[in-house]
Amino acid sequence: MSLELNETPQAPKENRGEKRLVTILFADVSGFTAMSENLDSEEVADVMNMVFDRLTHIIVDNGGNIDKYIGDCIMATFGAPTSYGDDAERAVRASLAMQEALTGLAGE
């Protein structure tokens, strides 16, 4: 197959993705930098593992999928690969539950 300049190959029709509405949830830990300055690296890792474990369960329980962890941030998708029809609402419910969970974790 040869292409002309500015021409891009097309994926075979059976390999093309589908178009759908997806909600992205992106959350980071408020005060992370200040916290990490006052703890040693093992303590920071322990805290973040505890936080991510709790938040991951909340996201998954609400029908979301973890896309990635980035430093003190977590990124999740709602609506892909599985859509429930109320994915934006699920993301909002998850975010509210995440805030509540973090408030509870602050005491620990």
C-alpha positions in Angstrom: 0.0 0.0 0.0 1.5 3.3 -0.9 0.2 6.7 0.4 0.4 10.1 -1.0 1.7 12.9 1.1 -0.9 14.1 3.6 -2.9 10.9 3.2 -3.6 8.7 6.2 -4.5 5.0 6.1 -8.0 4.1 7.2 -8.6 1.3 9.6 -10.7 -1.5 8.3 -14.3 -0.9 9.1 -14.4 -3.9 11.5 -11.5 -2.4 13.5 -12.9 1.1 13.9 -14.1 2.1 17.4 -17.6 3.3 18.2 -18.6 6.8 19.1 -19.9 7.2 22.7 -20.2 9.7 25.4 -17.7 9.0 28.2 -17.4 10.9 31.5 -13.9 11.3 32.9 -13.3 11.7 36.6 -10.0 13.2 37.6 -9.1 13.7 41.3 -6.0 14.7 43.2 -5.3 14.7 46.9 -5.6 18.2 48.3 -2.6 19.1 50.5 -0.4 16.3 49.1 2.7 18.5 48.6 2.5 19.8 52.2 1.9 16.3 53.5 4.8 14.8 51.6 7.1 17.5 52.9 6.3 16.5 56.5 6.5 12.7 56.1 9.2 10.3 55.0 8.8 8.6 51.6 7.6 5.3 53.1 4.9 7.0 55.1 3.8 9.0 52.0 3.7 5.7 50.0 1.6 4.0 52.8 -0.8 6.9 52.9 -1.2 7.1 49.2 -1.7 3.3 48.9 -4.4 3.5 51.5 -6.1 6.5 49.7 -5.9 4.9 46.3 -7.2 1.6 47.6 -10.3 3.2 49.1 -10.9 5.5 46.1 -10.4 2.6 43.6 -13.1 0.6 45.3 -15.5 3.5 45.2 -14.9 4.1 41.5 -15.3 0.5 40.6 -18.4 0.0 42.8 -20.0 2.9 40.9 -19.3 1.3 37.5 -16.1 3.3 36.7 -12.8 2.0 35.3 -9.4 3.2 36.5 -7.5 4.7 33.6 -4.4 5.6 35.5 -2.7 6.8 38.6 -0.5 9.9 38.2 1.4 10.9 41.3 -1.3 11.9 43.8 -4.0 11.8 41.1 -6.4 9.2 39.9 -8.1 9.2 36.5 -11.2 7.1 35.8 -13.7 6.7 33.0 -17.4 6.1 33.2 -19.1 4.9 30.1 -16.3 2.9 28.5 -15.8 0.1 27.9 -19.2 -0.5 29.6 -22.0 2.1 29.5 -24.9 2.0 32.0 -26.8 4.9 30.5 -26.3 7.0 33.6 -22.5 7.2 33.6 -22.3 10.9 34.4 -24.5 10.4 37.4 -22.3 7.5 38.5 -19.2 9.6 38.2 -20.8 12.3 40.4 -21.9 9.8 43.0 -18.4 8.3 43.0 -16.8 11.7 43.5 -19.1 12.6 46.4 -18.4 9.2 48.0 -14.7 9.8 47.4 -14.8 13.1 49.2 -16.7 11.6 52.1 -14.2 8.7 52.3 -11.2 11.1 52.3 -12.8 13.1 55.1 -13.0 9.9 57.1 -9.4 8.9 56.2 -8.1 12.3 57.3 -8.6 11.2 60.9 -6.6 8.1 60.4 
